[in-house]
């Protein structure tokens, strides 16, 4: 376990470092000097001079890289071109709506996906199985922002059950998390179903049945536990996909989260904020993936040796 | 496996056939758009804005009085083109990188592997957005971004396949008869990766259309007045109460295209090799 831990942590750290180096390089490849880009469209000569000083842009490249890394690793991405406030302050104000949305959506996706997958495997070829599988293939083929619009239309505009824009009450979270979770629930359902079918045909399940164990015990104690192992891999990727998807869903529902901040900053050409959001999200995803992988290795010892 | 047996197996898969027909329908509609509708997809006429379905405009008109049916049909051209170009980028670059890594091994393989790990560590949509934030919004950059995101999928697939193939007797025999490196790759190794490549390409095509639509919706992909489905939905959101059809139909078009490819991909996987285990890099 220790070598695995060591290897996995090193991988995460190098990935994040490599990412930072790539970001650093890209900002120097695109046309325009980095200082002008970071200072924004309405910068004065003084602003640009200050930036050059702060980020050592008059120094040789390798010194620039070190200054960049040391500042970014301390969470200092400079100031927003638009609001002139530190990028980190901007980001902190946007964390909550995104976290709420992503956590709620992962809960919905996992619970719905698992239940649907198990039911559909246990009642294979039944009408219910067919229905679940139809919804699952529709779920992965449907753009989440379109589902969001449809839900807004039905539950917001026509029925008036839920508010369609903004944040604040738990009711504001219902439609966004459903639109974000649908595709992931579909993926989990498909994976759970095929894993369950695989496990249900194993000898030990037949043995358990022939011992006269109740079907419920066979399915939940013997089959599901083992079927969960491959499903966990999929759930591991869930966080990453939900964070990506939240960008779109936040735009539809006008939620003031990280994704909204990112998209708005791109259209305002606010590079320091774009860079900050990208790095923060990437680090968050890398850390969550690390934790999930370690948990995975703890549950299934075989993983440690691959 | 013979092509005929693959076809026999595919033919029995009803969802797969439905997917194939649906894809054909979308493609034919997109290609023959100028003959199917007399209206221009971009010509605005504010007098006719939000027109209901009529004899002239069978699906009505949008907020600028443009014919909705024309926009949907021409939108198919944009979406399919974006999907094909992105797929082309990820397929060629990914295959080349994967083949190079597996074939040369050593440091190069390590470097490519690490780069691919980095790309995979990112949420796919976010990576595309990050690329566009640097390159600037627009149709071309969106296609490139979507293509780049999917490169690791092909690189991993080809690398894995070639590593297995390299140990097979026919490859060792070819090596013994003095085949050159290029010859080995083109004649012996890559053709044997064809089945998984076809299946994977179908899924990547679907994902590319979906991602391109998302970028269009965020205003980072195709720009107005292009009749791109995602961009259309982004505009329609403001008229949800007045003209719900504008929010429903373009999404339906996206879903039909993506669904057809997903059904086709599932069926092809089952027909070509059920144990193939293609991966999806879903957005």
Interface residues (C-beta under 8 A of the other chain):
Chain A: X11 X14 X15 X18 X19 X22 X26 X27 X30 X137 X138 X140 X141 X142 X143 X144 X145 X146 X149 X150 X152 X153 X157 X183 X187 X240 X241 X243 X244 X245 X247 X248 X251 X252 X262 X263 X265 X266 X267 X271 X274 X278 X281 X282 X285 X286 X289
Chain B: X15 X114 X117 X118 X121 X122 X123 X124 X125 X126 X129 X130 X132 X133 X134 X135 X137 X206 X210 X213 X214 X217 X218 X219 X220 X230 X233 X236 X237 X240 X241 X244 X247 X248 X250 X251 X254 X255 X258 X259 X262 X263 X266 X280 X282 X283
